[in-house]
Amino acid sequence: MRNPFIIGIILATIIIFFLNSLLNSAMAETNTVSSTVVTNSTPPTANSPSVVVNNSDVCKTAVAGAVQTQILGISSGMTVTDENCERIKLSRSLYAMGMKVAAISTLCADSRVWDSMHMAGTPCPYMGSIGNDAKEGWLSNMDMIPEGSFVYQKIKEEEKEEIKTNLTVRDLHDFEKFVIVGMAMYIGLPILF
């Protein structure tokens, strides 16, 4: 038999040769030079303009917005007028000048104020008249009541119901007359209406 020592040396040499070739191939792959291409991949950005309203006496609010896609970006800014703020400032100025009725009339251009004044029993001034004269003026010229008034809507609904009730009563009277005339014709009595 062959010497086990020699067989071990031969097997060890084969294994070392095999591992050395594997190691060299692995080293060759890691030592290769690779080039990396760096591209700028930041997305495009649409910046909104800054619209600043610093004055506290201005009734305006700043609004800005932007939209960006991969191709096109749009941005815009603007100011929006707060009409209620303007109305309050005008009313305060008129009141400070002693024009109390004009100040209240300015506020009454808002349907909420008009409704609350009407419900409180102190209707808004109408063409220089106040109190019951103003109430009668508003009721006779309801087209001048501010749009969105709940009291105006309620008054209109009541008028429609009254007209509907009057038509029903009228129709009932007409029906009664029709029955009486029909009965008179049936029995042969000449009745003139």
Salt bridges, closest charged atoms under 4 A:
ASP57 OD1 - LYS89 NZ 3.22
ASP110 OD2 - ARG112 NH2 2.74
GLU159 OE1 - LYS156 NZ 3.96
GLU176 OE1 - HIS173 ND1 3.69
